[in-house]
Each structure stands twice: as structure tokens, then as C-alpha cells.
Amino acid sequence: MIRTIRVTDSQLAHGRVVRRHLDGRMTVVDGTKRMTGYPLRPSLLDRCLGMGARLLAVAVTVGGLGLAAGQAQADNSLLNVSYDPTRELYRDVNAAFTKAWEAQGHKAPVVESSHGGSGAQARAVIDGLKAQVVTLALASDIDKIAEKGLLPEDWQSRLPHNSSPYTSTIVFLVREGNPKGIKDWGDLVKDGVEVITPNPKTSGGARWNYLAAWAWAQKNGQDPKEFVHTLFQHVPVLDSGARGSTTTFTQREIGDVLLAWENEAYLALNELGEDRFDIVVPSVSILAEPPVAVVDKNIVDDEQKTLADAYLNFLYSPEGQALAFKHYYRAWDTSAANPEDVARFPKLDLVTIADFGGWKKAQPEHFGDGGTFDQIYTGM
């Protein structure tokens, strides 16, 4: 059975969370019960009441049956399960979509978002988290959900641009003045350089980081596996998601360089100050294509399906595209965007996932159990 439990900050402080797993789950002890699940975004009610409650979706087997505890969501509500650094984007998207939906004469929808490492978020949906839409970091994570029959395997053909309403890439965030003189991927493996990146097993952004590093090594005549192996020897800590790595670098002040989503790097400059950090654009990076999809099996009726479709189509509207540009994503439609938001992006030499044979080849080869990353990391 899938339950949602509340774990207060005081419980967390008193050691009730007994383990934080690399895949993003937490194990919680409540009395005699031991429960494992994925953290969810605090509810609006919790925030308003100042309860500081945290939510865990906890999988519990009852009588050998996988039952969903709690009723399906109301037909005018949506849960968007997204990846780590989209929090600010979807805060604005949810508000703008709600306003636009009401303006069309509909009842105000209740739209909530959950954020975490993309791989961990996909696993939460597979394990029973009732997301009506997913907006994840890479197609392979949604493919995993489709493999479980929660949406059609041809889901990527439903929306334009292979269901990616915006793109991004990978850049370096360094400390102000770039004291370690980091200019390109090769500088990351120099003596004394500490690199911050999330765990590719749980984070979609980390997989883009890994592939961009691999591509640079190939283009520069190096053994890519050996280069990436050396690179991860310079990583002191692996967070489960991109936002956690940003916090490690910017607030905990660990590391000399953060491998970051471009939007996350710009956000750090904007929120924390250009006097603290600089962005370095490497000579080679990768076209990151975060896709979106409706999770058909979690839709309760036609009305909710209409709402979910409209929500994702809003991302492709001029207003939705302008919001993507505002939040430092490379969107497709510039018609309503602030020209300054469009002009900020440098031109890059970008490889694509097609250069790795697509996600159906790259995911198992590099990030599956026993894949290249496992070989690299266990051999360190």
C-alpha cells in the first residue's frame, strides 16, 4: 500500500530518520514501524500553518497486494513530479497556468509540484506516487515509467520537439575570480581541484554531466572511460540531485567547481551574487533535453486528462516559453520572451544524446547496473 506520512522537523532532529539512501529515499522509524520512501514537497497547508512537516511516500505491502492508500486526486487537481532544479520555474508556471485556466471559464485547479533527483522521482512514480504529469531531466527516466505500463511507450511523440518544451546544457560554476584557473574539462582533473556533481544513479543532471565529460574526452583524443574515472576521483561528495550539489558548493562551500545545469548556474549568480561566483562555458557540452509527459494510468477521468494535457501544452505556449526563458532555460518560441532573456545564452559546441546511440542504448550501457559508471565508481 502507498501511504503518505508526515514526519515533523522535531522527529527528524531526534534521529527518527535512520538512513538516507543514495537513490534519494529516507528510512524512517516511527515507534515500532520502519518505513522507507521518497521525500515530497511540503503541502501548501503545511507551509501556511508553519508546521514544517515533510512528506514521505512510503511503500508498504499489505496482504501481498500493491494497493494505493488514499483516494485518487480530485479531477481538478494535478501533481507534477519534476526533477531537482525546476522548482522556481514550476512555481511560476503553476501560478500562470492556474490564472489562464480560470480565465477560460474553468474552476481553479489545484496544481502541486514535487522535486528531487530525476531518477529517484521516476522510481517514486513507479512505486506508486500518483503523478498525473512528469517533467523529468531525461527521456530514459520517463521510459522506465512507460515500461511499467503507466503511459504508452511512444509517449515522446505526443508533443513537439520530442516532448521537450525547453532545453539546457551543462556549464561550470566556479568561485569568484576563478582561483583554480578552470577553463575546460581537462582542468577538472588537475591536482588540487575538487569537483561537485550529483550521483548519476539518481540525478538526471549528473548523467548529462557525465556524458558531456565523456564527449569532451572523445573529441580530444583521450580515453573517455579513463578520463571520467579520473574526474570522479576529484569528487568529494555525491548528492542525490542537482539542487543538493548546488547547496554543497554554494552554501557548504565544498569544492572548486560545480558541474551545473545552465539554468542552475545562472540562478546561483542571480540569487547569491555575481561577486561570489563566475560561470565558465566549456569548449564542448551536451544538449540536455528535459521531457514532459502525462501519466495516463494516474488520470482519474476525462476532465483530469483535459487538465493535464492543457498543463503540458501551456509549456509550449508563448507565455509558457517566456517563463522558461526567464528561468534560464533555452526554449523554442521567443515571441513573448524578454529579448534580454533570449540573448543571454552563449553559443556552444553541443553533442546530443543521439551521439551516444540514444537513451535506450546510453542508459543501460553507462548507468545501468554493472554499467560503465558502476565499473568506474567501484574501481576507485
N, C-alpha and C positions, 0 to 999 in steps of 0.2 A: 504494500500500500504506500502511496506517496503522501507524506504528511508535511505540512509546513509548521515548524515550531519556532517559538520566539526565544531567543537567548539574549538576556539583558547584558549591558556592559558590565554590571557588577558580577554577573555569573562568569563572564569571560575573564574578568580581573582576578577572580578567585580560583582560576585554574580548571574551570569546567570544560574548556576546550583542551583536550588532551593531546591532540595531534593535528598538525596542518600538513596535508598531503601535497606532493609535488604536482598533482593534477588539479589542484585548486580546492579539493574537498576539505572539510573540517570534521574531525571526530569529536563528539560532544558527549559528556557523561551527565545525565540528569537523574539523580538518585541511583537506582539500580539499572537504568537503561543506558545503553551505549548506542549512539546514533551517528551515522555518517552521512554528510550531504554537502551541497554546494551553497555558498553564501549568496543571498539575493539582496537586491537593492531594498533599503528600508521603505516601508509603505509611507504614503503621504500622511496617513493618520498618525503613524508613529512619530514622524518628524514634527507634525503640528503639536502633538502632545508632549514633545520633548522627552520621549521615553528612551530614546537611544537604542531601541530594540533592533536586533539583527535577525534576519530570517534564514533558515536553512531548509532546503528541500531535502527531506530525508527519505530514502527508500527503505521500506520495511516490508518483508514478505509475510503475508497473513494466509495461513492455510494453504500455502503453495500457489496462491493466486496473485497475480500482479493487478491489484485494484487501485484505482485513483481515489484517494480520500478527498473529500470536499467536492462540491458540485462543479460542473463546468462553468466557466465565466459567463456573465451576462452577455447578451448578444450585442450590446452597445459598448463593450469593453475589449481592449486589446492588451496583450503582453508582448512586448518586443524584446526578445533576448538577443543582446548585441555583444560586441567584443569590447575590450577594455577602454581605448581612448576615444570613444564616441559619446561619452556622457554629455558633454556640452552641446554637441551637435543635436542629439535627440531630445535634449531638454527644450531647445528652441523649435525643433521640428514638431514635437508633440503639441506645443502650445499653438504654433501656426496652423497645423492641421486641424486641431480642435476648433479654432476660430473659423477656418474655411468650411469645415463640415457643418457647423451650426449655421453659417451664412447661406448654405444651400437648403436650409429648412429642416435639417435633421436634429434629433436630440443630441445634446452634448455627449460625446463619447468619453469614456474613462480610459486613458492611454498611459500605461506604465512601461518602464524600461528596466531591464536587468543587465548589468555589465560585469565582465570578467574575461579571463583568458579565453580566446575563441574556441580552442579545443575543449576546454573544461565546460564552456557554455553548451557546446554541441552535445557533450556527454550528458549534461543535465537534462536537455530536452529528450534525448534518447531514453533516459532513466525515468521520465515521466513529468518533467516540468512542462506545464500546459501553455507553451508559447504559441500564439496564433501567427506571429511573424518572427523570422530570424534575420538579423542583419550582421553577418559574421565576417571574419577577416579574410577568408579564402574559401574557394568553392569546395575543396575537399572536406571541410567540416560540414557543409550542408549535404554533400554527397553521403556522408556517414548517416545523417538523419534520414535521407531518402532510402538508403539501403535497408533501413528498419521499417519501411513501408509507410512513413509518416507524410510523405509527399512524393509525387511522381519523380522517376529518375531523370526525366527530361526537364526538370524544373527550370534549368538555366535558359531555356528557350522562351520562357513566358514573357520576359521583359527585355527592353532594349539593352544593347551593349553587354550581352551575356548576363543580364540581371545585375549589373554593377552600375548604380546610378552615379558613382563618383570613383575616382582612382586616387592613389597616393604613391609614394615611393619611400625609400629609406635614405636618411641623411645622418650626419654625425652631430651631436650636441657636445660642445667642449666648454671648458671653463673660460671665463673672460680672458682675452689676450692669448688664448690657445698656448698655455705654457709648455706643453709637450710637443708643439710643432706638428700636430696631426693634420695631414693634408689628403691622405688617401688610405685605402685599405692596408697597404703594406706597412704603414706606420703603426698600425694597431698591434703588431707582433714584435715591436721593438722592446728591448729591455726596459723595465720600469713602467710600462704602460698598462693600466688596468682598464678593462673594457666592461661596460654594463650592458647586458642584453637579457631578455627573459628566456625561459625554458622552451625550446621548440616542441617539446612534447605536449605542452598545454597552451602555448601562445601562438596565435597566427602571425603576429608581427615578428616573433622570433624566427619563424620559418622563412618569412621574407628576408630577414637579416641574413640568415644562413645562406640562402640561395644567392643573394646579392654578393656576398663574400666569395662564394664558390665561383660565380661568373667572373668576378674580377681576376681571380687566380687563373682561371682558364684563359682569359684574354691576355694575360701577362706571362704566359709560358710556365706557370708554376703547377705543381701537383695540387689540385684543388682539395683533395681529401687531407693531404698533409698540412696545407695552409689552414684549413678550417680547424683541424686538430690543434695546431699551434695557437690559433686565435682563441679557442675555448680554454686553453691553459692560462690565458690572461684574464679570464672572467672569474672574479672572486665570489660572486653570488648569482644564483639563477632564481629570479622571481617568477611567479606563475603567469603574470600578464604584463603588458606594456606599461600600464599605469603604475604598477608596483615598481618596475625598473626605473621609471621616471622619478618616483619618490625616493628610491635608493640613491639615485645620482644627485638630484636637486636638493633634497631635504636632509638626507642622511650623509650627504657629501662623500659618498664612496665612489671611487673610480675617477678616471681621467677623461673618458669619452663614453657617451651613451649612444648606442645604435638605436635610432628612433624613427617611428613614423614621421614623415614630414610635418603632418598637422600637429603632432605632439611636440615636436621641436619648436615650431612657431608659437604654440600655446605657452610653452615654458618661457620663451622670450617675452611674450605679451604679459603674462601674469607675474613672473618673477623678476623681470627686468633685464633689459639688454646690457646692463652694466655687470651682469653676473655670468652670462653665457653667450657663446657665439655658435652659429651654425656653419658647419663645413660640408660642402657638397662634394662627394667623391667623384672620381672620373667615370665610374661605372656604377649603376644601381639597377633596380628592377621595377617594372611597372606593377605595382600592387593593385589588385582589382577586388575590392571587398564586395561580395554579392549579397543579395537580399531575396527572400522567398516567403510565401505563405505556407504554413504548416497545415496542410489540408485536414489531417486526421484530428487536429485540435480545434477545428471550427465546429461550433455547435449548431448553426443553422445558416440559411441563405443570407439573412440580414448581417450576421457577423462576417460572412465571406465577402459581402459587398463592402463592408467597412475595412476589412483587411486589404482587399485589392485597392481600395481608394487610398489607403495609407501609403502603400508602396508606390502607387502611381504619383502621389503627391511629391515623392522624392525626385521624380523626373520633371515636375512642373517648373516653370520659370522661378517661382517663389522658392520651391524646394532646392533647386540648383543654386540659387543665390545664397541660401543658407549654407550649403555645402562649401561654396567658395569662401563665405565669411568665416567658416570654421577651418579654413586652411586645407580643404580638400580640392583636388583637381576635378571639377565637374565638367559636364559636356555643353550645357546651354548657358551662354554668357548674357542672354538678352536682358535679364533683370538684375544681373550681378553688379556690384560696385566695381568699376573698372580697376580701382586700386587692388581689390581682392584678386582679380584675374591676373594682373600684371606682376604680382609678387614672385611668381614661381620661376626659378631658373630653368634653362633648357638642360637636359641631361641625356647622356648615352644610356638608354634603358634596354635591358634584356626583358623578356617576358617569360611567363610560365611555359609557353609553347617551346622555348629553347630547352626546357627540361623534359619535354615529352608530355606536357600537361599534368594536371594534378593526379590523374589516375595512375600515372607512372611515378611521378615525383614523390607523392605521399608515402607509398609503401617502401620505395627504394631508399628514401632518405630518412623518413620519420616514423616508419612502422616499427613494430617490434623486431629487433635484430637488424634494423636498417643502418645506414651509414652513420647517422648521429649516435645511435646506441654503440656502434663499434668505436667511434671516436671518443665518446664520453667514458665508456667503461675501460678504455685503454689508457686513460690519463693517470 
